[in-house]
Amino acid sequence: MADFYVNIVLDDERLKKVEAAGLAGEVKEVGGKKVIQVGMSKMDQKKLVKGFPDVAFDASNACELPEQAANTLFGFVVDLKTVDVMKFAIMKLYNPLAGKPLRSATSA
């Protein structure tokens, strides 16, 4: 069982894609919305918080990502036909060098 979760909210179009991927059993109702939950470890959660400092986790250790990141994660879920995708997705979602200036080696 995962320590933390990302809730991906499903509209009708996304729900159809989830069902087509054979993941209808993963759909849950959270706060009146249909979602799929992608589990992650404590280490992945720390990376996610570094990459998205505004992300807040609720009492059930679940969060929702900004739209672009949620779309990326949803793409992994549908393409791989599993919700166990965080190990792959975290590399795409978390960029430790974002916002840092490029350094170049200078020759002496």
C-alpha positions in Angstrom: 0.0 0.0 0.0 1.2 3.5 -0.9 2.0 6.1 1.7 0.6 9.0 -0.4 -1.7 9.4 -3.4 -2.3 11.7 -6.3 -6.0 12.1 -7.2 -6.6 12.5 -10.9 -10.1 13.9 -11.4 -12.0 12.2 -14.1 -14.4 14.0 -16.5 -16.6 11.9 -18.9 -13.8 11.8 -21.6 -11.2 10.7 -19.1 -13.5 8.1 -17.6 -14.0 6.5 -21.0 -10.3 6.3 -21.5 -9.8 4.7 -18.1 -12.5 2.2 -18.8 -11.0 1.4 -22.3 -7.6 0.8 -20.5 -9.3 -1.8 -18.3 -9.0 0.3 -15.1 -12.7 0.9 -14.3 -12.1 -1.0 -11.0 -9.6 1.7 -9.9 -12.2 4.6 -10.1 -13.2 5.9 -6.7 -15.5 8.7 -5.4 -13.6 11.3 -3.4 -15.3 14.5 -2.3 -18.1 14.0 -4.8 -15.7 13.6 -7.7 -14.7 10.5 -9.6 -11.0 10.0 -9.4 -8.3 7.4 -9.8 -5.5 7.4 -7.2 -1.9 7.0 -8.1 0.1 5.8 -5.1 3.6 7.0 -4.3 6.3 6.5 -1.7 7.4 9.1 0.9 10.5 9.8 -1.3 8.3 10.4 -4.4 6.1 12.6 -2.3 9.1 14.7 -1.2 10.2 15.2 -4.9 6.6 16.1 -5.8 6.5 18.8 -3.1 9.8 20.2 -4.3 8.6 20.3 -7.8 5.1 21.6 -6.9 5.4 23.6 -3.6 1.8 24.7 -3.7 0.5 21.1 -3.7 -1.4 20.4 -0.4 -2.1 16.9 1.0 -5.4 16.2 2.7 -6.0 14.1 5.8 -5.9 10.9 3.7 -2.5 11.8 2.3 -3.8 12.6 -1.1 -3.3 15.6 -3.4 -4.3 17.0 -6.8 -1.6 18.2 -9.2 -1.8 21.3 -11.4 -3.6 20.6 -14.7 -0.5 20.1 -16.9 1.1 17.7 -14.5 -2.2 15.8 -13.9 -2.5 15.4 -17.7 1.0 14.0 -17.9 0.3 11.6 -15.1 -3.0 10.6 -16.6 -1.2 9.8 -19.9 1.1 7.4 -18.1 -1.8 5.7 -16.4 -3.8 5.2 -19.7 -0.7 4.2 -21.8 0.7 1.7 -19.3 -2.8 0.5 -18.2 -2.0 0.6 -14.5 -2.1 3.1 -11.6 1.4 2.0 -10.5 3.2 4.5 -12.6 4.7 7.0 -10.2 8.3 5.6 -10.5 8.2 6.4 -14.2 6.1 9.6 -14.0 8.1 11.3 -11.2 11.1 11.6 -13.6 8.8 13.5 -16.0 7.0 15.6 -13.3 10.0 16.5 -11.1 12.7 18.5 -12.7 15.3 19.3 -10.0 17.0 21.8 -12.2 13.9 23.9 -13.0 14.6 27.6 -12.5 18.3 27.2 -12.0 20.7 29.0 -14.3 22.8 26.8 -16.6 26.5 26.6 -15.6 29.1 26.0 -18.2 32.6 24.8 -17.7 35.2 27.5 -18.5 38.6 26.6 -19.8 41.5 28.2 -18.1 
